[in-house]
Amino acid sequence: MALPLDDKKKIIGEFATKQGDTGSPEVQIALLSHKIDKLVGHLKGNPKDNHSRRGLLGMISKRRRLLTYLSGKANDRYKEIIKKLELSK
């Protein structure tokens, strides 16, 4: 389930730490959060779609690992991304 290019550019522009930044943990977490939100909406309408549910669990796990990494590296950046995305942790 790919993101539309304009959505992706908007998210990257909002969470990038510097010009041309596409791989920082903040950008990766924001993109994953957007994909997770879209997939949760899909699963509400299609509750028996177990293949997508497995993909969702993988994305949630990857986001959790990135958040753990960021909290160990730069706790201030971690708190900022948690607040911006309104995640509970």
PyMOL commands that set and color helices and strands:
alter all, ss='L'
color gray80, all
select helices_A, chain A and resi 5-15+25-45+50-73+75-85
alter helices_A, ss='H'
color red, helices_A
deselect
rebuild
show_as cartoon
